[in-house]
Amino acid sequence: MKRGQKAGAEQVVLKLRQIEVQTAQGKSLALACKEAELSEQSYYRWRKEYGGLQIDRPVG
């Protein structure tokens, strides 16, 4: 995500999930954030704001 762009709630949740998966696999948080093109500060802020949200997926 480029600097100055606003992300939608769905994009935020997807990035948070991506980073959580990578850290669970043993990557450092700094590296996972860098690969997701997100600062650690934004990660913590988004996690605080959007951490409990989940993406609705169609059942089927």
PETAMO-V874400 format. One record per backbone hydrogen bond with DSSP energy under -1.0 kcal/mol. NH is the residue of the N-H (numbers start at 1). CO is the residue of the C=O. E is the energy in kcal/mol with one decimal. If there is no record, write none. Layout:
nh->NH co->CO e->E
nh->NH co->CO e->E
This chain:
nh->5 co->2 e->-1.9
nh->12 co->8 e->-2.3
nh->13 co->9 e->-2.3
nh->14 co->10 e->-2.1
nh->15 co->11 e->-2.5
nh->16 co->12 e->-2.7
nh->17 co->13 e->-2.4
nh->18 co->14 e->-2.4
nh->19 co->15 e->-2.4
nh->20 co->16 e->-2.4
nh->21 co->17 e->-2.3
nh->22 co->18 e->-2.0
nh->23 co->19 e->-2.5
nh->24 co->20 e->-1.9
nh->25 co->21 e->-1.3
nh->26 co->23 e->-1.3
nh->27 co->22 e->-2.2
nh->32 co->28 e->-2.4
nh->33 co->29 e->-2.6
nh->34 co->30 e->-2.1
nh->35 co->31 e->-2.4
nh->36 co->32 e->-1.5
nh->37 co->34 e->-1.3
nh->38 co->33 e->-2.6
nh->43 co->39 e->-2.3
nh->44 co->40 e->-2.5
nh->45 co->41 e->-2.2
nh->46 co->42 e->-3.2
nh->47 co->43 e->-2.7
nh->48 co->44 e->-2.0
nh->49 co->45 e->-2.0
nh->50 co->46 e->-4.0
nh->51 co->47 e->-1.4
nh->53 co->50 e->-1.9
